C-alpha cells in the first residue's frame, strides 16, 4: 500500500491524481444535484455524450495509463509518460464513444428554446419588465414555471395568457407579450 501511494503521489502520476480528485469532487456535486449532465464535449472531438462523463473517463483512464507508465518506464522515458497517457486515453475514449452514444440519444435533449412560440399563463401577481413567472406546457405534456419579462409598458396580471417570443440567455428568462386566445 505504501508503494502504491508513493507511485500515485510522485511524478508523473501526481498530475493526474490531482485531476482525479477533482473528478471525484465533481461527481459528488452531481449526486447532490448542484450540477447537471448537459453539454457535449464536442470541443474535444468527443461529442454525443455528456462532457462530464467523457472528461471523467478521459481523466480516469489517463491516470491509470500514467500509473502503469510510471511503473513500467524508467529514466528518460519517464518524461514521455504524462504526454502519452492522455493521448492513449483519448484514443481509447474515442473507441468507446460508439457504444456510449447509444445510451444518450440526441432526440431526448430538450432546451429552454423549445418553449419559444408557446403560450403561457402568468402565475405571479403580475409580470412586468422587471419580474414575473409563468407556467408553460411542453410538447410532451409536462409543465414548467419559468421566469418571464414583458417589453415596454406591458403589465400582465395573474392568470393572463402570454406568448413566449424569445429566450434571454444572459438573464435566463423568457420575453413574453400579451396573448388573446380565440374562443
N, C-alpha and C positions, 0 to 999 in steps of 0.2 A: 504494500500500500504506500509506503514511503517513497519507493522508486517511482510509482505512478504519479504521485503528487509532485515530485521533483521534475519529472518529464513534462507534466501539464503546466507547471509554473515556470518553466525555463524557456529560453529562446529555442526555436521559433513558435512553439505551441502556445505560449502565453498570449500572443497576439489574438489568436482565435479563441482562447479560453475567455478572455475579456468579452469578446463578441458573443460567445455562447451564454455568458451570464446575462448580457443584455437581452438576448432572445428569450431566456427563461423569464426575465422580468416582463418582457412584452406579453408572453403568453399568460402570465399571472394577471396582468391588467385586462387581457381579452376575456379571461374567465370571469373576472369581476364585472365585466360589461363596460369598462371605460373606453375600450377601443372596439371597432368592428372590422371584420374582414371584408373589404370592399374593392380596393383598387388592384388592377393587374400590375405585373412587373414587366410591362412591355418595353420599358426603357432598358432592361437587361436582355432583351430578346427572349424573355420567358413569359410571354403573355398567355392569357386563358385560364390562369389560376391566380387566386388572390395573392398579392405581394407578400403578405405576412407569412403565408405558408411557404412560398418559393424561397424567400430570403432566409427563413428558419432552416429549411432543408439545406440550402446552399451553405450557410454558416456551420451547421452541424456536420455536414459531410466534409467541408474544408477543414474543420477542427480535427475530425477523425483521420483524414489523409495527412494532415500536418503531424499529428501524433505518431502515426505509423512511419512517416518520413523521418521524423526526428529520432526514432529508434533505429531505423534501418540505415540512414545516411550518416556519414561522418566526414569530418574535415571540411574541405572546400565545397563539397556537395550540400552541406547543411544550409548554405545561403540560398540555394535554389528552392528549398522546401516551402517557404512561405509564399513563393510565387507559383510553384507547381500545384500546390494544394487547392487554391481557389479555381485554377484553370481546370483541374481534374474534376472538381466538384461541379463546376458549371457544365462541363460536358456530360456528366452523369445526370444532372437535373434536366438537361435538355432531352436526354433519352427517356426520362420519366414523365415528361410533360404530356405525351400522348395519353397514357392511362389516367393521369391526374385531371386532364381537361374534361374527360367524360364525367368526372364527379362534380364538375362545376359548369353546367350547360349555360351558354350565353343567353338563352331565351328567358331565363328566370331573373335576370337582373332588372331591377326597377330603379328609376331615378326620380328625383323631385320634378324634373321636367315633364314627367308623364302627366302631371296634374294641370299643365298649361292647356287652356281651352276647355277646362271642366267648369261646371257650375258648382258653387259652394254656398253654404249658409253661415252667416255671421253668428258666432257663439258668445262673443263678449258683449258687454253693454253697448259698445259702439266700435266701429272700425274707422280709423282716421289715417292721416298721413304719418302719424307717429306710432300708432298702436292698433292692434286688433288680432283676433283669432277667428278662424272659420273651420267648419267641418266640410271635408270634401270626400267624395266616394270614388274609389279607384275602379278601374275596369273589371277587376276580379271580385268586386262587391265589398271589399274591406273599406273602412273609413279611417280618416286621419284628421286630427286637429292640427292646423298649420298656422304659422304666423302670416298675417296679411297686412298690406298697407294700401291706402287709396291715393289717387292722384288729385292734385289741386284741392278744391274745396269740397269734394265728395265726402259725405259722412253717412255711413251705413249703420243702422240700428240692429240690435239683436233680432235674429230671425229673418233679416233681409237676405234676398238672393243676390249673389255677386258672381261675376265671371272672372276667372283667373286668366290673365292675359300675358303674364311674364314672371319669370323667377329671377330674383336678385341674388346672385351667388355670393357676393360680398356681405350683404346684410342678412342672408339666409331667410328671406321672406318672399312672399308672392305679391305681385301687384294685382289689385282687383278693381273692377268697376261695377256700378250698379247693373243688375240684370233683371229685366222684366220677363217673366215666363208667360207664355201664351197658354191660356186655359181653354 
